[in-house]
């Protein structure tokens, strides 16, 4: 069964320089029915104005990844990392025992649109680490490319949790099937465009909880970019 969460049901934050939509409870947005799903705690759909951003702030014991859709995102952290993240890049910051970082729009002229996603780790107090990998469009075109996995297999970024994340691009006749173990949960997030999942139409910003997933068919895309989370079969994140 697919449980759809429509894009316009998400939380909203307008800070002037930042326009954000929250799939799950975050900041001042609270919904008792939207506290995450399995180990997935946060999906924030952020648009940051030119030359603006998030000043230095801290995290710990969280797997945080950023997925840029348009523009350029500049990152600096207390591990000494400095980078710019562009479309096709996936960045993972494992906060572990504690890390300070900042994120700013790298452009002085154009906005940046990106997803920031938090996954609760399976260990506390681990050594902080940073990863960044670029995935070419061809790797995702008409198929689901593994981008995050527990051991970083197949060139994916490593995550400290029993979770896998796939990214796919679908348009026209392009289609793919993801075989997921029957005892797993899946969350689908449509980042751009629209696509059918097992015959259910999902539009930009829509999400879907799928319990005991099995086979998932992605088809009839219209300029669709989608993220698929293969998760443990628990309802809510354990902090």
C-alpha positions in Angstrom: 0.0 0.0 0.0 1.3 3.5 -0.9 0.5 6.3 1.5 0.9 9.6 -0.4 1.9 12.9 1.3 1.1 15.7 -1.1 3.6 18.5 -1.6 1.2 21.2 -0.4 0.6 19.4 2.9 4.3 20.0 3.9 5.4 22.5 6.5 6.4 25.9 5.2 9.1 28.4 6.4 9.6 31.8 4.8 12.7 33.6 6.2 13.0 36.0 3.2 16.4 34.7 2.1 15.3 31.1 2.7 12.1 29.4 1.4 11.8 25.9 2.9 9.3 23.1 2.7 9.5 20.5 5.4 8.3 16.9 4.7 8.6 16.0 8.4 8.5 18.1 11.6 11.4 20.6 11.7 12.1 23.9 13.4 8.8 25.7 14.2 6.8 23.2 12.1 5.3 20.5 14.2 2.9 17.7 13.1 2.4 14.7 15.4 1.7 12.6 12.4 4.9 13.6 10.6 7.8 12.8 12.8 9.9 10.9 10.2 9.7 7.4 8.8 11.9 4.5 9.9 15.4 6.1 10.2 14.6 9.0 7.9 14.1 12.1 10.1 14.3 15.2 7.8 13.7 16.1 4.2 13.9 19.9 3.8 13.4 21.3 0.3 15.4 24.6 0.5 15.7 27.6 -1.8 18.4 30.1 -0.7 18.7 33.5 -2.2 22.0 34.7 -3.9 24.9 35.2 -1.5 22.8 34.1 1.5 23.0 31.0 3.7 23.3 29.2 7.0 26.0 30.6 9.3 28.3 28.3 11.4 26.2 25.9 13.5 26.7 22.5 15.1 25.4 18.9 14.7 26.2 15.6 16.3 25.1 12.0 15.9 23.3 12.6 12.6 24.0 11.5 8.9 23.2 14.6 6.9 23.3 14.7 3.1 22.7 17.5 0.6 21.4 17.0 -2.9 21.6 20.0 -5.2 18.9 20.5 -7.8 19.8 23.9 -9.2 22.7 26.3 -8.5 25.7 25.9 -6.3 26.1 25.4 -2.5 29.3 26.2 -0.7 30.2 24.2 2.4 32.8 24.7 5.1 33.2 22.7 8.3 35.4 22.2 11.4 37.0 19.1 9.8 38.8 21.5 7.4 36.5 20.7 4.5 35.7 23.4 2.0 33.7 22.5 -1.1 31.1 23.6 -3.7 28.2 21.2 -4.4 26.5 21.3 -7.8 23.8 19.3 -9.5 24.9 15.7 -9.8 26.9 16.0 -6.6 25.9 14.2 -3.4 27.5 15.4 -0.1 27.4 13.4 3.1 28.4 14.8 6.5 28.5 12.3 9.3 28.3 14.6 12.4 29.3 11.8 14.9 30.8 13.2 18.1 30.3 16.8 16.8 31.0 19.1 13.9 30.5 22.8 13.1 29.6 23.8 9.6 28.2 26.5 7.4 26.3 26.4 4.0 26.0 29.4 1.7 24.8 30.0 -1.8 28.0 30.2 -3.8 26.5 32.5 -6.4 26.1 36.3 -5.9 23.4 36.4 -8.6 21.3 33.2 -8.8 19.4 31.2 -6.1 20.3 27.6 -5.1 17.7 24.9 -4.7 18.7 21.8 -2.8 17.4 19.0 -0.5 18.9 18.5 2.9 18.1 15.1 4.4 18.9 13.6 7.8 19.2 9.9 8.6 19.5 8.8 12.2 22.7 6.8 12.6 23.1 3.4 14.3 26.0 4.5 16.5 26.7 7.5 18.7 29.9 9.4 19.2 31.6 8.2 16.0 34.4 10.1 14.4 33.0 12.9 12.1 33.6 12.4 8.4 32.9 14.1 5.1 32.2 12.6 1.7 31.3 14.0 -1.7 30.7 12.1 -5.0 29.5 13.2 -8.4 27.0 11.0 -10.3 26.7 11.7 -14.0 23.2 12.1 -15.5 23.7 9.0 -17.6 24.0 6.9 -14.4 20.5 7.9 -13.3 18.7 8.3 -16.7 15.9 5.7 -16.9 17.2 3.8 -13.9 17.7 4.0 -10.1 21.4 4.6 -9.2 22.5 3.6 -5.7 24.0 6.8 -4.2 24.1 6.0 -0.5 24.7 2.6 1.2 26.0 1.2 4.5 29.4 0.1 3.2 29.6 2.6 0.3 29.2 -0.2 -2.2 29.1 0.4 -6.0 30.7 3.8 -5.6 28.0 5.1 -3.3 28.6 7.3 -0.2 28.8 5.3 3.1 26.1 5.9 5.8 26.1 4.7 9.4 22.7 3.0 9.2 21.0 0.1 7.5 19.7 2.4 4.7 20.1 2.7 1.0 19.2 5.7 -1.2 18.7 5.6 -4.9 18.4 8.5 -7.4 16.6 8.3 -10.8 15.7 10.4 -13.8 12.6 9.5 -15.8 11.0 11.0 -18.8 8.6 9.6 -21.5 9.0 5.8 -22.0 11.9 5.5 -19.5 11.0 3.0 -16.7 12.7 1.0 -14.0 11.8 -1.5 -11.3 13.4 -1.6 -7.9 13.2 -4.9 -6.1 13.0 -4.3 -2.3 12.9 -7.0 0.3 9.3 -7.7 1.5 10.2 -6.8 5.1 11.6 -3.4 4.3 10.0 0.1 4.3 10.5 2.6 1.5 10.1 6.4 1.2 9.8 8.0 -2.2 10.4 11.7 -2.7 9.8 13.4 -6.0 12.4 16.2 -6.2 11.3 17.5 -9.6 8.7 16.7 -12.3 6.3 13.9 -11.9 6.3 10.1 -12.1 4.1 7.0 -11.5 5.1 4.6 -8.8 3.2 1.3 -9.1 0.6 3.2 -11.0 0.2 6.0 -8.5 1.0 9.5 -9.8 3.4 11.6 -7.7 4.1 15.2 -8.5 7.0 17.5 -7.6 7.4 17.7 -3.8 5.1 14.7 -3.2 6.3 11.8 -0.9 5.1 8.3 -0.3 5.5 5.9 2.5 5.5 2.2 1.4 5.5 -0.5 4.0 6.6 -4.1 3.2 7.6 -2.7 -0.2 8.4 -5.6 -2.6 8.8 -4.5 -6.3 8.4 -0.8 -7.1 7.9 0.3 -10.7 8.8 3.8 -11.8 7.3 4.9 -15.1 5.6 7.6 -17.2 7.9 10.3 -15.9 7.6 13.9 -16.9 11.1 15.4 -16.4 11.1 13.5 -13.1 14.0 13.4 -10.6 13.3 11.0 -7.7 15.0 9.8 -4.5 14.1 6.4 -3.1 15.0 5.4 0.5 15.2 1.7 1.3 14.8 1.6 5.1 14.4 -0.7 8.1 10.8 -1.7 8.9 10.3 0.5 11.9 7.8 3.4 11.9 9.8 6.2 13.5 13.4 7.2 14.0 15.0 6.1 17.3 17.1 9.0 18.7 
